[in-house]
Amino acid sequence: MTGPVTGGGTETVPGEGPARPGEPGRSEEPGTPGRSEEPQAPQAPRVPGPPAGSEPSGASGPSAAAPEAAYGPRERMVFSAAQLIRRDGVGATGMREVAAHARAPRGSLQHYFPGGKEQLVNEAVAWAGRYAGKRVARFMAAMDQPTPSGLFAGMVGQWTEEFRAAGFGAGCPVAAATVDRSRTAESTRAAAAGAFATWAAPVAEALTGMGVPAGRAPALATLMISSLEGALLIARAECDARALTTVARELGPLLDAAVVPGGAQA
C-alpha cells in the first residue's frame, strides 16, 4: 500500500515522511503514534476489516526506528514490522528482529501479540493501509487548486523522493505481505485486502470532492493505486524511478478528464 513505510535508507519517525501501501504519517497508527501506549492485556489476534470511517488509509513509507520516549513498545513493534517487511519481506522478518529494531523487550512480544508473528504482520499491514489513506488529506492540503492529477502526482512523488534519497531497497509492506502470504495465511491476505480498501476509500472521496462522478471515483481510485503499486515494482527491479514518473505523466490527463460539472452528484 503504498507511501514509503512505507526500509531502505533514511529513517523517519512513525507518522513522518512518505506513506507507502504503504507509508507512516504524523500522529497515525499503530496504537496512536504521538501518545505513549500503556501495556495492554493480550488481545486475541484480529484480522483488519474494511476501512472504518475513523481510520482511513494506504501503504508504505521510509523505514524508521520510533523514539522510545514518544511511543510505547507495542506501537514501535508494529511500526518496525512494517519497515522490515517492506524491506525484507514477511518470510525474512523474524520476531526477534522486530523487537530489536523497535528497541523493545523481547519478552513483550508474547504479551502484545499472543497470536504470534501472524498477528504482528496483520497489524503492521493494517497500519500501513491506514497510514497511506491518511496521507491523502495532506496531499490535498498541499495543493492551492486540487486536481486529480495533482493528487496522483503527490502519491507518486513521495516514492520518487524516497528512492532518490535512500535507494530502491524497500517498497510497500502491503504488497510484500500479499506476495509472501496470500496463499499460506488467509488472515494476512484479508488484512492486505482490507489495507488496500482502507487506502482507496479516501482517494475516492477526494476525487469525488474534486468533481469526479461518485459512481466513477472508486474505479479511478483503484486505477491510481494499482498503477502506483505496479510502478513501484518495476522501479525497484530497474533501480530507476522511470516507471513512477511515467505513470504520473500518462495517467494525469485521464484523471483530470474525469472531472465534470456536478460530478460529485452524478
C-alpha positions in Angstrom: 0.0 0.0 0.0 1.7 2.4 -0.9 3.8 5.9 0.6 7.0 4.6 2.0 6.6 2.9 5.2 6.2 2.6 3.7 13.0 0.5 5.0 15.9 1.2 2.6 17.7 4.2 4.0 16.7 7.3 5.7 14.6 6.6 8.8 11.8 8.7 10.0 9.6 8.7 13.0 6.2 6.9 12.7 3.8 9.4 11.2 6.5 11.3 9.4 7.6 11.2 5.8 6.1 9.4 2.8 3.3 6.9 3.3 3.6 3.9 1.1 0.9 1.0 0.6 2.2 1.8 2.2 3.6 4.8 4.4 3.7 6.2 8.0 2.3 10.0 8.8 2.2 12.2 11.9 0.2 11.0 14.9 -1.1 8.0 13.0 -1.5 4.4 13.8 -0.3 1.9 15.2 -1.8 2.4 18.6 -1.9 6.2 18.1 1.7 7.4 17.5 2.4 10.5 19.3 1.0 9.1 22.5 2.8 6.6 24.7 0.8 3.4 24.8 0.5 1.7 28.1 0.9 -2.1 28.3 -2.4 -3.7 27.5 -3.8 -7.1 28.3 -3.2 -9.6 25.5 -5.8 -9.4 22.8 -6.9 -12.2 20.5 -5.5 -11.9 17.1 -7.7 -9.9 14.8 -7.9 -9.5 11.1 -8.2 -5.9 10.0 -11.6 -5.4 8.3 -12.7 -2.9 5.7 -11.8 0.7 6.4 -13.6 2.2 9.3 -14.8 5.7 8.9 -12.4 7.0 11.6 -9.4 5.2 10.2 -8.8 5.9 6.5 -5.6 4.6 4.9 -2.8 3.2 2.1 0.6 1.7 2.4 4.4 2.3 2.7 6.9 5.0 3.8 10.6 5.4 4.8 11.7 3.0 7.4 12.3 4.4 10.8 13.0 3.5 14.4 10.5 5.1 16.7 11.9 7.1 19.6 11.3 5.1 22.8 10.2 8.1 24.7 7.4 9.0 22.3 5.9 5.6 21.5 5.1 2.6 23.6 6.7 -0.8 22.8 3.6 -2.2 21.1 3.3 0.6 18.6 7.0 0.6 18.0 6.9 -3.1 17.2 4.0 -2.7 14.7 5.8 0.1 13.0 9.2 -1.8 12.9 7.4 -4.8 11.5 6.1 -2.7 8.6 9.6 -1.3 8.0 11.3 -4.7 7.9 8.5 -6.3 5.9 8.7 -3.7 3.2 12.5 -4.2 3.0 13.0 -7.9 3.6 9.5 -9.5 3.1 7.5 -11.4 5.6 9.5 -14.6 5.5 12.8 -13.0 6.3 11.3 -10.8 9.1 11.6 -12.5 12.4 10.0 -11.6 15.7 13.4 -11.1 17.3 14.5 -8.8 14.6 11.3 -6.7 15.0 11.9 -6.4 18.8 15.5 -5.4 18.2 14.6 -2.8 15.6 11.9 -1.4 17.9 14.2 -1.4 20.9 11.5 -3.4 22.8 12.0 -6.1 25.3 11.9 -9.5 23.6 9.5 -10.8 26.3 6.9 -8.2 25.4 6.2 -9.9 22.0 4.0 -12.6 23.6 2.4 -10.0 25.8 1.3 -7.7 23.0 1.0 -10.3 20.2 -0.4 -13.5 21.7 -1.2 -14.6 18.1 2.5 -14.6 17.3 4.0 -13.4 14.0 0.8 -13.7 12.0 -0.9 -11.2 14.3 2.0 -8.8 14.2 2.2 -9.0 10.4 -1.5 -8.4 10.1 -1.4 -5.4 12.4 1.6 -3.9 10.5 -0.2 -4.4 7.2 -3.4 -2.7 8.6 -1.3 0.2 10.0 0.3 0.7 6.6 -3.1 0.9 5.0 -4.3 3.5 7.5 -1.2 5.5 7.1 -1.4 5.7 3.3 -5.0 6.7 3.5 -4.4 9.4 6.0 -1.8 11.0 3.8 -4.4 11.7 1.1 -5.6 14.7 3.1 -2.1 16.0 3.2 -1.6 15.8 -0.5 -4.9 17.6 -1.0 -4.0 20.3 1.5 -0.7 20.9 -0.2 -2.4 22.0 -3.5 -3.7 25.5 -4.0 -6.1 24.2 -6.6 -6.6 20.5 -6.1 -6.8 18.3 -9.2 -6.9 14.5 -9.6 -3.6 14.6 -11.4 -2.1 16.6 -8.6 -3.2 14.1 -6.1 -1.7 11.3 -8.0 1.5 13.2 -8.5 1.7 13.6 -4.7 1.2 9.9 -4.2 3.9 9.1 -6.7 6.2 11.8 -5.6 6.7 10.6 -2.1 8.1 7.4 -3.6 10.4 9.0 -6.2 11.8 11.2 -3.4 12.5 8.2 -1.2 14.1 6.2 -3.9 16.4 9.0 -4.9 17.4 9.7 -1.4 17.6 6.2 0.0 17.8 3.8 -2.9 15.4 1.1 -4.0 15.8 -1.3 -1.2 12.3 -1.1 0.3 8.8 -1.0 -1.2 5.2 -1.3 0.0 4.7 -3.5 3.1 1.2 -4.4 2.0 2.4 -5.6 -1.4 5.2 -7.5 0.2 2.8 -9.3 2.6 0.4 -10.1 -0.2 3.2 -11.7 -2.3 4.6 -13.7 0.7 1.4 -14.8 2.4 -1.7 -14.6 0.2 -1.8 -18.3 -0.3 -0.5 -19.5 3.0 -2.2 -17.2 5.6 -5.8 -16.3 4.9 -5.8 -13.8 7.7 -2.9 -11.9 6.2 -4.5 -12.0 2.7 -7.6 -10.5 4.3 -5.5 -7.9 6.1 -3.9 -6.8 2.9 -7.2 -6.6 1.1 -8.5 -4.5 3.9 -5.5 -2.3 3.8 -5.9 -1.6 0.1 -9.6 -0.9 0.7 -8.8 1.5 3.5 -6.3 3.3 1.3 -8.7 3.5 -1.7 -11.7 5.0 0.3 -10.1 8.4 1.0 -8.7 8.5 -2.6 -12.2 8.0 -4.0 -13.6 10.5 -1.6 -11.0 13.1 -2.6 -11.8 12.5 -6.3 -15.5 13.0 -5.7 -14.7 16.2 -3.9 -12.9 17.5 -7.0 -15.8 16.8 -9.3 -15.3 13.2 -10.4 -18.7 11.5 -10.5 -19.3 9.4 -7.4 -20.1 6.4 -9.5 -16.7 6.5 -11.2 -14.4 7.7 -8.3 -13.9 4.2 -6.7 -12.8 2.7 -10.1 -10.3 5.6 -10.6 -9.0 5.2 -7.1 -8.3 1.5 -7.8 -6.6 2.5 -11.1 -4.4 5.0 -9.2 -3.3 2.6 -6.5 -2.8 -0.3 -8.8 -0.8 1.8 -11.2 1.4 3.1 -8.4 2.0 -0.4 -6.9 2.9 -1.7 -10.4 5.3 1.2 -11.0 6.9 0.6 -7.6 7.7 -3.0 -8.5 9.2 -2.0 -11.9 11.2 0.9 -10.3 12.7 -1.5 -7.7 13.5 -4.1 -10.4 15.2 -1.5 -12.6 16.6 0.6 -9.8 15.2 3.6 -11.6 12.2 5.8 -10.9 11.3 5.9 -14.6 8.1 3.8 -14.2 6.9 6.1 -11.5 7.4 9.3 -13.4 5.8 7.7 -16.5 2.6 6.7 -14.7 2.2 10.1 -13.2 2.7 11.8 -16.6 0.5 9.5 -18.6 -2.3 8.9 -16.1 -2.7 12.5 -15.0 -4.6 13.8 -18.1 -7.0 10.9 -17.9 -7.7 11.6 -14.2 -8.3 15.3 -14.8 -10.6 14.5 -17.8 -12.9 12.6 -15.4 -13.9 15.8 -13.6 -17.3 17.0 -14.8 -19.6 19.8 -13.6 -21.7 18.5 -10.8 -19.8 15.3 -11.0 -19.9 14.6 -7.2 -23.7 14.1 -7.5 -23.6 12.1 -10.7 
